[in-house]
Amino acid sequence: MGSEATLDDPKHYEKTDPGGIGASLADLPDQYAKALFIAANGRALPASAYDRVFFCGMGGSALGADLLCNFAGTRSAIPFQVVRGYKLPAYAGKGSLVFLVSYSGETEETLSCYRHAKALGAKTVAIASGGALLARAKENWDAFFHVPGGLQPRMATFYLSVPALLALADASLLRWDDAEKVQIYLDLLAMEGKIGMAVPSAENPAKQMALALQDKIVVVWGSEGLTDTVARSWKNQINENAKAAAWYNAVPEADHNEIAATAAPASLAGDIALVLLRDVAEHPRIAKRFAASAAVLAKRFGVVLEHRAEGETLFGRLWGQMVFGNYVSYYLSLLYGVDPQPVRDIQSLKRALGGDAATDTVGAAGGDG
């Protein structure tokens, strides 16, 4: 079992994290700035009157798309949707704008969606570091953003989402102004100064949360249409970085079913930690539900914690809360003494599937999307 000393020992970082996931986390503010530059220099969206926007992606490549769709719910007059699968829904068509997001450029589900989108006559935008997806986009003169490679997809969230956000704003499909862009960068820098690896556990809220979650089954609840997608990201990052069990849900839905799990045997309930993801923009009734739910669940579960998003802008808060969860999962991996980078079971599954899946990236930079 790890301790505060574990999280404050540079030698432990070197031993447990040879692939440099921690360095990727520390680089996220710069990645955001670089992504803005890439977005500003990419190919413009095709001119058209769009009626829907889709993001097709899997695993780490879809994390940023989740946030974009929630953000669009407050800033766009047309619906946005993430597609995790092999084809677009029946209501997709010529009026659709389809972003194909695959960090490796070889994700089989995303390539299948690309073929489907082209067959429907939809306008497409590829975001990838290379691979078949980028090659096909160039061959077909589609819009695309070529992002830097060499990372785990789950560590490339800004590369995979900022270009899409800026392109959508430039096309007047949603609002995102210059002041927000700058403020988000400043908020990310400020967060790094609070939760980065050099900040000791006694002063580091992300390390403190990881210590509280250690050896627990983690359940993360967000609020519907706001922090629910962040909760999904926390769950995914704990699965992949810490190689640990985690689940997510959203309020108010969780209050209609999952809260009944307080009837679980005390021996099991004591092994569960619940994290509630809060934001100042949540509905007043959601705020009351969080408080009431915490009061009920605290009597049964071993740990009930809250994390409140910080920042001046909605998107900055959501991104910042996602980054906070990244760090929590990373610190958990150090406490467990497991290398956060490899996702060997995911890679083994892709190889076992064979066929088109054999083209998926399964090396150090591939793995989860």
N, C-alpha and C positions, 0 to 999 in steps of 0.2 A: 504494500500500500504506500502510495506517495504522500508527501507532506509539503508544507510551505517551503522547506529547504530544497525539496526536489525541484519546485518551480522557480527557485531563485539561484539555481546552480547552473552556470553556463556550460559546464562539462556534461551535464545530463542532457542538455539540448543537443550538443554535438554528437553524443552517443546515440540518442533515441531518434533524432531527426536528421539523418545523413542526407536526405533528399532536399532539405531546405524549405519545407512547408512554412516554417516560421518566417523565413526571409521573404517568402511570397506574401505573407500576411502583412509584414512591415512595409512592403512595397505598394500596398493597395492605394494609398493616396496618390502616389506617382502614377500608378496604373490608370487611375481615374483621369488624371491630367493628360496622359498619353492617349487615352481613349477619345477624349475630346478632340485632340489633334487629328486622330485617324478619322473620326466622324466628319470633321470639317473638310477633309481632303478626299472623301470617298465619292463614289458616283451617285448623283442625285436620284431620288425616286422617280419612277416613270410618272409623267403627268397623267392624272386620271381622276375621275370622281369615284372614290372608294366607298363601299358600303359596309365593309367589315375588315378587321385586321386580325390575322392569325400569326402565331409564333409556333413553329414546329421545332421541337427539341427534346432531348432526353437528359436525365441525370443533371450533372453540373452545368451543362449548356442551357438548361431551361430555368435555372434559378432566377436569373435576372429578368427573364420574360415574365415570370410570375409577378414580380414587383411592378413591371411596366403595365401589366393588365390591371392591377389594383389602382395604380396611379392614374391610368386612363379613365377609370370609372369616375374620377373627379374632374377630369380635364378634357374629355373628348365626347363628341356627340354621336359617335358610332361605336359599336361593340368591339371589344378586343377579347381574344381567347387564346389560351395555350393548348396545343395539340401534342399529346404524348402518345404516339402510335404511328401506324403505317399509312394512314390516309386522312384526308380532310373530311369534315362532316358534309352531309348532303346539301346543306344550304350555302356552301362555298361555291364561288363561280367567278365569272369574268370581272365582277365588281370588287373582288377580294384582293387585298394586299397581303402577301404571304412572306413572312420572314423565315428563312431556313437557317437555324442556328445549330452548328455543330463545330465544336472547337477543333476536333481532329479533321473534320471534313469528310469523315468516313462512316458516320453513324448510320446504320442500315435503315432505321425507322425514318430518319430525316431525309435520306436520299429517296426513300419511297414516297414521302410526302412531296418532295420536289417534283418527281415524275408526275404525281397526281395533280399538283398545282398547274404544271405546264399543260397537261391534258385538258384541264378545265378552262384554260385561257386566262388564268389569274396572273397578276403581276407579281414577280418574285424578287426577293432581296436575300442574298446569301451572306452569312457572317461566319467566317472560318479562318483557321490559320493555314489551310492548304487542303490537300486531299481532293477526292473526286468532286465534292460539292463545289469548291471554288473553281476547279477546272471546267466543270459544266456551265457554271454561271458565266465564265469568261467566254467560252465557246458560243454561248447563246446570247451574248451581249446583254446579260441581265445586270441589274444593279448589284453591287457586292461591296463588302468591307473585308479587307485582308488584314487580320490581326496577328500580332506576334505569337509564335509558338513556344514550346518548351515548358509549359505549365500543366498542372492538373486542371481539367476543365472547371472544377469547383473553385479553383483559385484564380480564374480568369473572368469573374463575373462582370467587371466593368468593361473589359474588352468586348464582351459578348452582348452587353445591353446598352451602353452609352451611345454607340453609333446608331442603333435603332431609335433611341429616344431623340437624338438630335435630328435625325432624318425626318422623323414624324413631326417634330416641331417646325422644321423648315418647310414642310409641306402643309403646315397649318392644320394638321390632324389632331394635335393636342398642344396645350400651352406649356412652355418651359422657357423662362426668360434668362437673360444673362446674369442677373443678380443671383438667381437661384443656383446657377452653375458654379459661380464663385463661392457662394456660401457653403455649398456641399463640400467643396474641396477643403475649406477652412474647418468645417466640422469634422471631416475625416482626419485631418492633421491633429486636431484637438483630442480626438478619441485615441489615436495612436499614442499620444503623450500620456494618456490615463491608463491604458490597458496593455501597452506593449511589453515585450519580454523583459526589458530593462527595469520596468517598474516593479518594485518588490511586492510580495503577496500582501503585506499589511496595508498597502495603499492601492492595490489593484483589484477593482471589483470583478473583473473577468476571472482572475485566479481564485478569488474568494468563492465565486459561484462554482467553479470547477471542483474545488475542494468540497463544497457542500453536496455536489452531485455524484461524487466519487462512490463507486460500488452501489449505485442506485439504478433502477430502471427509470429512464427519464421520459416524462410525458410533458409536451409543450402545448399550451393552449394560446391561440391568438384570437383576434376579433374578426368576425366575418367581413370581408371586403377591405380589410386594413392590414392587420398584422398576422392574418392567417397564413399568408404566403411566407412570411418571415418564420413562422412556427415550422412550416414545412422545411425550410432551409436549415433551421437548427437541428431538426430531426435527421435530415440527410447528412449533415456535417458530423454529427455525433456517430452515426452509423459508419461513415467512411473514414474519418480521421481517428476517432477513438476506438473503432471496431466494436462498438457497444450498442446495446438495445435502446431504442428510443421510438416514441410514437408522437403524433401530433393530432390536434383537433381544433375546432373553432367555437367560440361562444357567439350566438346563443345555442347553436345545435348541440354542443356538448352537454348543455344543461338539460337536454331532452333525452339523453341516453347514457353517455359515458359517466356522468356523475353517479349513476346507480352502482358503479363499480366499487363504491365505498363499502359494499357488502362483502367484498372479497375477504378471505381469511386474513386475520391480523398479521400472521407471519409473512404473507405476501405483501399486504398493503404497506407494511413498514419498510419494504425494499423499494418503494416507488417514490420518486421525487417529481413534483408538479411545478412547472415554471409558467407563469402567466405573463404574456407579453402585452404591455400597455402602451397607449399613445394618447396624447392630449386631444386628438381628433375623434376618439371613439364616441359612439352614441351614449348619451346619458344613461340609458337603460342597460347598455353593455357594462358601463362602469359599475352600476349597482349589482349586476349579475356577477362580475368578477369578485366583488367584495363578498357577496353572499356565498358564492361557490367556494372561495378560499376558506370561509368560516366553517363550512361543512367538511371540506376535504382535509383541513388541518387536523381534525379530530381522528382521522384514519391513516393518512399517509405520513411517512416519516419526515418529509420535507416539502414545504410549500413556499415558493419564492416568487417574487415579481421582478420583472425588468421593465423600466420605463424608458421609452425611446427619447433620445436627446437630439436637439438640433433646431434650427430656425425654419426649415422648410419640410414639407411633408415627405418628399422623396428622400431628402437628406436623412430624415429620422428613420425611415424604413431601411435605407441602405446601411445607415449606421448601426441599427439594431441587428441587421444581418451580419455585419462585420463583428459585432460583439459576440454573436453566437459562434462565428468562425473561431474566434479566440478561445471561447469556453471549450469547444470541442478539441481544439489543439492542446490546451492545457490538460484536458482529460487524458489525451493520448500520452502525454508525458507522465502523468500520475500513474497510468497503467503500464508504462514502460513499453508501449507499442509504437512502431514506426508509423507515423500518420500518412505517409505518402502512398504506399502500394495498396491497391484494391484487388487482391489476387483472385478472390472468388468471382468478382465481376468479370475479370479477364478470362478466367477459366470457363465461365459460362459462355462467353462469346466464342471461344474456341470450340466448345462442345456443340454449339448450335450449327457451326459449319455454314456452307452455302454462302449467301451474301454476307453473313456475319463475319466470315473470314476476312473481309476487307476492313473491318473495324480496327481502329488503332487499339492495341493492347499493350503497348510499351509504357515507358515511364511517364510519357506525357499524355496518355490516352485515358484508359480506364473507365471513367464515369460519364462519358458523353462527348 
